[in-house]
Amino acid sequence: MTTELDVRAEAPARRHELIFETYGALAPGTSFVLVNDHDPKPLYYQFAAEHAGEFAWEPLEQGPTTWRVRIGRTDAPPEPGS
């Protein structure tokens, strides 16, 4: 079962904190669905800068009033030299 995180009722200042807390709690290979009231493109860029190669981003619904994105933690990368 996929967890859904609906941040539409949250204060804008709290949204990214909740999203990154939820992401941080994911086991490798799992995901959650983010529900937002605007295009989360800036969030994608933040993930790309802070978690490059460690996350998956799959748009599921793209507006005009609701955006849904599946955000996942990728499987752990192989250890160097293995």
RAMO-V249853 format. One record per run of one state. SS is the DSSP state (H for helix, E for strand, - for the rest). FROM is the first residue (numbers start at 1). TO is the last residue. If there is no record, write none. Layout:
SS/FROM/TO ; SS/FROM/TO
This chain:
-/1/2 ; E/3/6 ; -/7/11 ; H/12/24 ; -/25/30 ; E/31/36 ; -/37/40 ; H/41/50 ; -/51/54 ; E/55/62 ; -/63/66 ; E/67/73 ; -/74/82
